[in-house]
Amino acid sequence: MYQPASGGDYAGNGFHSPHQIGDGGVGGGVARGTRRRRGGRGRPRLRDGGISTGSGGHSNNNYNSSRSRVSNSYGAHHTQDNDDGSGPDSPPPPPPCTDFDMAYFNSYAHVGIHEEMIKDRARTETYRNAIMQHQSQIAGKVVVDVGCGTGILSIFCAQAGAKRVYAVDASYIAVQANEVIKANNLSDTIIVLHGRVEDVEIDEEVDVIISEWMGYMLLYESMLGSVIRARDRWLRPGGLILPSNATLYMAPVTHPDRYAESIDFWRNVYGIDMSAIMPLAKQCAFEEPSVETITGENVLTWPHVVKHVDCHTVTIQELESISTRFKFQSMMRAPLHGFAFWFDVEFNGPAPFPSQSDMSSSLMASSNGHATDSSQRKKRPNPNEALVLSTAPEDPPTHWQQTLIYFYDPIDVVQDQLIEGSLVLSQSKENARFMNIHLEYSSGGRSFVKESVMR
Ligand SMILES: C[S@@+](CC[C@H](N)C(=O)[O-])C[C@H]1O[C@@H](n2cnc3c(N)ncnc32)[C@H](O)[C@@H]1O
């Protein structure tokens, strides 16, 4: 485990490492690497244990540049002095950096997570293409990379001609980013700030925000809130945010193989009837959301838009709880095993989401020609042909895969049968990076409720 220099300015080229968090390690971080999922690593996930108890320092060392400095970056009980002349229109003080947050940042200190993300070519190449596509808005401009990780997106922006890039990351991976940036002779352009976006200070307006903030089911990790804070603190009016929009989808799925592998398996184990274990097997396999890869063949209908986010206008409050009602009409006869979730993000300028009338006029018809749900469509319309990074089952796989919420028992549906209900996704009060999922669904006259937590 890399041990960064504790405290003080680092390397004298814009990098500042104000503290140490515990002894590092991936521990129980929330993000993509430690999530339990079917196969492979993944983005970290806050689960049990591994929570760093190190509260970090409370150093308030100034960064040695006139342009920016790191302020009190961590502290489990961080408070912001708000009587410094800030008026009623000032942005609210940043939320405290909790032990959960520190475990989250620790989880991103492990190189494996970054390796996996960088090797996800669909992800990394789409970002690079988007940066190059927006070169005219980046060249000569000031950029903030929210959660720079290894610095890869900052470097792409520097290659696109950015005048200055603030590469911000609260994880110790920022130390490595700084080394990479130095080794590529980009220290004059890219300033690494080791601290939370909520805490570091940048003393100028920025033209562009770039960030790869998407978690499983889009909103898991709750990193979008940090992008919103960066936007509200530094982005000049009319500035560019990449990605600009994001959409979370859901659809009913059939997955007999998965059910057979995890549940039916117990019916006959070396000739022994172990079906008594099946209730436990169902609970263990299906209690929590499962990150795994499905294909378009598992999906029973067009998806429903759970949430569309315009990164220029979305608010932190809006993300605390998201509700939607859905109504699907199965396109085939099949056992319904649950719902799959996936997302896409667009790299575009600020663009209004289509109004409800636009949505209705471009409805996808169901198999019997009747529209079911105004937000049920294969994909959001993309009139500007914006670059899209999609994690849909029919698109090339990404490290996000899809997220599945399985039922404990399948429901047999016939063609055109309605599957309807509601969904609430809310940030956990225990840890805002956890996601509470309240799902109500009914079909064929039977109704169910499923509560789960993605932790
Ligand atoms: C998904 S990784 C992306 C890394 C890199 N941008 C890339 O594309 O490979 C997200 C990074 O954001 C950092 N991060 C998340 N929230 C942050 C915050 N509030 N302040 C600073 N860094 C943050 C994490 O530590 C992590 O390194």
The ligand as a Tripos MOL2 file, in Angstrom:
@<TRIPOS>MOLECULE
LIG
   27    29     1     0     0
SMALL
NO_CHARGES

@<TRIPOS>ATOM
      1 C1        -14.9710    6.5470  -10.5310 C.3       1 LIG1
      2 S1        -13.4300    7.2250  -10.0460 S.3       1 LIG1
      3 C2        -12.9540    8.0680  -11.4980 C.3       1 LIG1
      4 C3        -11.4530    8.2920  -11.5830 C.3       1 LIG1
      5 C4        -10.9760    8.9650  -12.8570 C.3       1 LIG1
      6 N1        -11.6350   10.2300  -13.1050 N.3       1 LIG1
      7 C5        -11.1690    8.0810  -14.0580 C.2       1 LIG1
      8 O1        -12.0250    8.3960  -14.8760 O.co2     1 LIG1
      9 O2        -10.4800    7.0570  -14.1760 O.co2     1 LIG1
     10 C6        -14.0060    8.4880   -8.9850 C.3       1 LIG1
     11 C7        -12.9320    9.2130   -8.1910 C.3       1 LIG1
     12 O3        -13.5340   10.3280   -7.5670 O.3       1 LIG1
     13 C8        -13.0070   10.4990   -6.2710 C.3       1 LIG1
     14 N2        -14.0180   11.2380   -5.5150 N.ar      1 LIG1
     15 C9        -15.2960   10.8790   -5.2820 C.ar      1 LIG1
     16 N3        -15.9350   11.8330   -4.5890 N.ar      1 LIG1
     17 C10       -15.0310   12.8300   -4.3830 C.ar      1 LIG1
     18 C11       -15.0940   14.0780   -3.7050 C.ar      1 LIG1
     19 N4        -16.2100   14.5080   -3.1280 N.pl3     1 LIG1
     20 N5        -13.9930   14.8270   -3.6790 N.ar      1 LIG1
     21 C12       -12.8330   14.4050   -4.2490 C.ar      1 LIG1
     22 N6        -12.7160   13.2270   -4.8840 N.ar      1 LIG1
     23 C13       -13.8030   12.4480   -4.9580 C.ar      1 LIG1
     24 C14       -12.7380    9.0930   -5.7880 C.3       1 LIG1
     25 O4        -11.7650    9.0770   -4.7830 O.3       1 LIG1
     26 C15       -12.2930    8.4090   -7.0760 C.3       1 LIG1
     27 O5        -10.8970    8.4210   -7.2100 O.3       1 LIG1
@<TRIPOS>BOND
     1     1     2 1
     2     2     3 1
     3     2    10 1
     4     3     4 1
     5     4     5 1
     6     5     6 1
     7     5     7 1
     8     7     8 2
     9     7     9 1
    10    10    11 1
    11    11    12 1
    12    11    26 1
    13    12    13 1
    14    13    14 1
    15    13    24 1
    16    14    15 ar
    17    14    23 ar
    18    15    16 ar
    19    16    17 ar
    20    17    18 ar
    21    17    23 ar
    22    18    19 1
    23    18    20 ar
    24    20    21 ar
    25    21    22 ar
    26    22    23 ar
    27    24    25 1
    28    24    26 1
    29    26    27 1
@<TRIPOS>SUBSTRUCTURE
     1 LIG1         1 GROUP 0 **** ****
